[in-house]
Structures are given as structure tokens and as C-alpha cells.
């Protein structure tokens, strides 16, 4: 969605509810590591003064963050630092108590719940530690589902899904169901699913955390490839120091602030 685009209402239904519910993992945060990123100086994500509390517990304490278009930012920090809460807010799954989030020129804090659902489906891709593929559908069908939910033309969705499956090296596994895929293959299907709507931002929560070392390295390299090939903006929460080091910039969170 660009500045002038309207926000379409997302269709209701079981699959839509699944994806809205599945988008509940995650983490992201603030800014502290250095390094010149490869992304554009134009901001894709602008976060200002983000605060969030649960009862008397302050989880986010005034986070301000900018992520450039086409930049990969990794987010690290101890458990309880506020990373998950931050990612949920960036993904429009939770609203902050105060502060603003602008994604691709859209101030998401001003959107209604229905508008947020539509924005989330069309402009944000999610990748989780566990692939969350629907077991009764093939790899190809799983990749297509967000496009169907968004009400896009079926032929357009399927052409995009086929392109992604080929680009991610999954052509021979296209018609296999999740139980027939290796862990690395299933995660690549999940990444293709996250990209099928050509999102402005890809948010990843421990995307390689459930994989063996070979598949973990493969998935880590894939994120860099996505930036290089598609100019994809990516925010990754991870405890994998190798993956964190591959990002253009590393952010460290502790106790709800940027360290």
C-alpha cells in the first residue's frame, strides 16, 4: 500500500482468522549496533516513542527506530527484553499505549481494526520459528493462501506462488504436503508464503531456531538473498549470532529499551 492507496477490507473466514492468529509470535526492537546498512536512506519503518505496559509492568519504554527501505536489521537481546512485544506492534498485531508506527508511508496507529487486517495481509509478511503450514494443503497451496485471503486475482496469485517456489528451489516439492517436507524445505515454503503478496516488510521471529545447522545456514543465507534479489526490507529477531551478524545492522534490546 502506498500513500494514496485505499485500505481494502480483508475477507472474513477460518483461514483469515488462522493467519491473524498465527501472526502472534515475534519480536523486534530498537537500535544499537553499528555498521552501514545496504538499504536505502528512505525509511520503510519509522517508530517513535513506543511504549507498552501490561498492568504495572512496563515492557517497552519509549522505543524509537528507523529501518531503511531494503535494509536487513537483526534484533537481539535477553528473554524479557521486549522483543516479542515490539515485533507484534510492528506487525500490527498489537497496539502500543503511546507512540507511532509508520510503515511504507502509512501511520498504522490511525487504521481501524478492519483496515489493519487488510494492511497486515497485503503489506507485512511473517516468518516464525515453526513454519505454521496448514497440513492438509500442498506447499503450493500454502503459498497461495494469503493471496486468496486478500481477494487478489487467482491467476495472479498462482503465478506469483509458482515463481517463488521456483526461486526458492522448491519446484520438486511443490505438490508435497508439509509432513513430506524436511524442516528446511518447510521453512522455505513459509518464506515463500510470506512473500506471495509482495509485502513492504518481512518480519521474522527466530526463523532458523528450529533447524539443524545445515538448514539453519541455508535459511540464514536466504534472507540476505531476498534483500539482494528483491530489495526486501527485513527485521529479524534471533538468538543466532551468525544470522545477526549477516544483517546490515544489529540492534540490541534490554529491559524495554535500546541498549
QUINOR-V957192 format. One record per pair of residues at least 24 apart in sequence whose ideal C-beta (glycine too) atoms are under 10 Angstrom apart, sorted by the first residue. I is the first residue (numbers start at 1). GAP is how many residues later the second one is. Records with the same first field share a line. If there is no record, write none. Layout:
I: GAP, GAP
This chain:
1: 102, 103, 104, 105, 114, 117, 118, 121, 122, 198, 199
2: 102, 103, 104, 121, 198
3: 101, 102, 103
4: 101
5: 99, 100, 101, 114, 117, 118
6: 109, 112
7: 99, 104, 105, 107, 108, 109, 110, 111, 112, 115, 116
8: 106, 107, 109, 110, 111, 113, 114, 142, 143
9: 103, 105, 106, 108, 109, 142
10: 104, 105, 106, 107, 108, 109, 110, 111, 112, 139, 140, 141
11: 106, 107, 110, 137, 138, 139, 140
12: 102, 105, 137
13: 135, 136
15: 119, 122, 130, 131, 133, 134
16: 101, 105, 129, 130, 132, 133, 134
17: 100, 132
18: 114, 116, 127, 131
19: 98, 101, 102, 107, 113, 115, 126, 127, 130, 174
20: 72, 73, 96, 97, 100, 101, 129
21: 72, 111
22: 104, 106, 108, 110, 111, 112
23: 64, 65, 68, 69, 70, 97, 98, 101, 102, 103, 105, 109, 180, 182
24: 60, 63, 64, 67, 69, 70, 102, 104, 181
25: 59, 62, 63, 66, 68, 101, 102, 103, 104, 105, 107, 178, 179, 180, 181, 212
26: 49, 57, 58, 59, 60, 61, 62, 63, 64, 65, 67, 68, 100, 101, 102, 103, 177, 178, 179, 180, 209, 211
27: 48, 49, 50, 52, 54, 55, 56, 57, 58, 59, 60, 61, 63, 176, 177, 178, 179, 208, 209, 210, 211, 226
28: 35, 37, 39, 45, 46, 47, 54, 55, 56, 57, 58, 59, 60, 61, 62, 63, 175, 176, 177, 207, 208, 209, 223, 225
29: 31, 34, 36, 44, 46, 47, 48, 52, 53, 54, 55, 56, 57, 58, 61, 206, 208, 222, 223, 224, 225, 227, 228, 229, 230
30: 30, 31, 32, 33, 34, 35, 45, 47, 51, 52, 53, 56, 221, 222, 223, 224, 226, 227, 228, 229
31: 32, 33, 34, 35, 36, 42, 44, 218, 219, 220, 221, 222, 227, 228
32: 43, 44, 45, 217, 218, 219, 220, 221, 222, 225, 226, 227
33: 40, 41, 42, 43, 211, 212, 214, 215, 216, 217, 218, 219, 225, 226
34: 215, 216
35: 210, 212, 213, 214, 215
36: 212, 213
37: 30, 31, 33, 34, 35, 36, 190, 210, 211, 212
38: 30, 32, 33, 34, 186, 189, 190, 193, 209, 210, 211
39: 28, 29, 30, 31, 32, 33, 34, 188, 192, 193, 194, 195, 209, 210
40: 28, 29, 30, 31, 191, 193
41: 25, 27, 28, 30
42: 26, 27, 28, 29, 63
43: 24, 25, 26, 28, 59, 60, 61, 62, 190
44: 24, 25, 26, 27, 58, 59, 60, 61, 156, 157, 187, 188, 189, 190, 191
45: 24, 26, 28, 45, 56, 57, 58, 59, 155, 156, 158, 188, 190
46: 54, 55, 56, 57, 58, 59, 61
47: 39, 42, 43, 49, 52, 53, 54, 55, 56
48: 50, 51, 52, 53, 54
49: 47, 49, 50, 51
50: 32, 35, 36, 39, 40, 46, 47, 48, 49, 50, 51, 206
51: 45, 46, 47, 48, 205
52: 30, 33, 34, 36, 37, 42, 43, 44, 45, 46, 47, 204
53: 32, 43, 44, 45, 203
54: 31, 43
57: 199
58: 24, 39, 197, 198
59: 24, 25, 26, 27, 38, 196, 197
60: 25, 26, 29, 36, 37, 38, 39, 193, 196, 197
61: 194, 195, 196, 197
62: 36, 37, 194, 195, 196
63: 26, 33, 36, 38, 188, 190, 193, 194, 195
64: 35, 36, 193, 194
65: 25, 36, 170, 186, 193
66: 36
67: 36, 134, 166, 167, 168, 181, 182, 184
68: 165, 180, 181
69: 35, 131, 132, 162, 163, 164
70: 157, 158, 160, 161, 162, 163, 164, 178
71: 156, 160, 161, 162, 163, 164, 176, 177, 178
72: 130, 132, 151, 152, 154, 155, 156, 160, 161, 162, 163, 164, 171, 174, 175, 176, 177, 178
73: 160, 161, 162, 163, 164, 171, 174, 175, 176, 177, 178
74: 130, 149, 160, 161, 162, 163, 164, 166, 167, 169, 170, 171, 172, 173, 174, 175, 176, 177, 178
75: 129, 130, 160, 161, 162, 163, 169, 172, 174, 175, 176, 177, 178, 183
76: 160, 161, 162, 163, 164, 165, 167, 168, 169, 171, 174, 175, 176, 177, 178, 183
77: 160, 162, 174, 175, 176, 177, 178, 179, 180, 181, 182
78: 161, 174, 175, 176, 177
79: 160
80: 173, 174, 175, 176
81: 156, 171, 172, 173, 174, 175, 176, 177, 178
82: 171, 172, 173, 174, 175, 176
83: 122, 123, 154, 155, 156, 168, 170, 171, 173
84: 121, 122, 153
85: 171
86: 149, 151, 165, 167, 170
87: 39, 116, 117, 118, 148, 149, 150
88: 115, 117
90: 34, 111, 113, 145
91: 25, 29, 33, 34, 35, 110, 112, 114, 144
92: 24, 25, 27, 28, 31, 32
93: 27, 31, 33, 110
103: 96, 97, 98, 130
104: 95, 96, 97, 129
105: 95
106: 94
117: 32
118: 31, 32, 33
119: 81
120: 26, 79
121: 25, 26, 28, 29, 30, 31, 76, 78
122: 24, 25, 27, 28, 29, 30, 75, 76, 77, 78
123: 74, 75, 76, 77, 78
124: 70, 73, 75, 76, 77, 78, 79
125: 65, 66, 67, 68, 69, 70, 71, 72, 73, 74, 75, 76, 77, 78, 79, 101, 107, 109
126: 64, 67, 68, 73, 75, 76, 77, 78, 79, 81
127: 60, 61, 63, 64, 65, 66, 67, 68, 75, 76, 77, 78, 79, 80, 81, 92, 96, 107, 109
128: 59, 62, 66, 75, 76, 77, 78, 79, 81, 82
129: 58, 75, 76, 77, 78, 79, 80, 81, 82, 108, 109
130: 53, 56, 57, 60, 75, 76, 79, 80
131: 47, 50, 52, 54, 55, 56, 57, 58, 59, 60, 62, 76, 79
132: 46, 54, 58, 61
133: 44, 45, 46, 48, 53, 54, 56, 57, 60
134: 43, 44, 59
135: 42, 43, 44
136: 41, 42
137: 40, 41
138: 35, 36, 37, 38, 39, 40, 42, 43, 51
139: 26, 29, 31, 32, 34, 35, 36, 37, 38, 39, 41, 42, 46, 47, 49, 50, 51, 53, 54
140: 24, 25, 30, 31, 33, 34, 35, 36, 49, 52
141: 33, 34, 36, 52
142: 35, 36, 44, 47, 48, 50, 51, 54
143: 25, 27, 31, 46, 47, 48, 49, 50, 51, 52, 53
144: 48, 49, 52
145: 48, 51
146: 47, 48, 49, 50, 51, 53
147: 46, 49, 50, 51
148: 48
149: 48
150: 46, 47
152: 44, 45
157: 39, 40
158: 38
160: 32, 35, 36, 37, 38
161: 31, 32, 34, 35
162: 30
163: 29, 32, 33
164: 24, 25, 27, 28, 29, 30, 31, 32, 34, 66
165: 24, 27, 31
166: 26
167: 25, 28, 58, 59, 62, 63
168: 24, 27, 54, 57, 58
169: 49, 53
182: 29, 30, 33
183: 25, 27, 28, 29, 31, 32, 33, 36
184: 24, 27, 28, 30, 31, 32, 33, 34, 35, 38
185: 30, 33
186: 24, 25, 29
187: 24, 28, 29, 31, 32, 35
188: 27, 30, 31, 34
190: 29
191: 28, 31, 32, 35
194: 32, 38
195: 31, 35, 37
198: 32, 34
199: 33, 34
200: 32, 33
201: 31, 32, 33, 34
202: 24, 25, 28, 30, 31, 32, 33, 34
203: 30, 31, 32, 33, 34
204: 30, 31, 32, 33, 34, 39
205: 30, 31, 32, 33
206: 30, 31, 32, 33, 34, 37
207: 27, 29, 30, 31, 33, 36
208: 28, 30, 31, 32, 34, 35
209: 28, 29, 30, 31, 34
211: 29
213: 29
216: 24, 26, 27
217: 25, 26
219: 24
220: 24, 25, 26, 27
221: 25
223: 24
224: 24
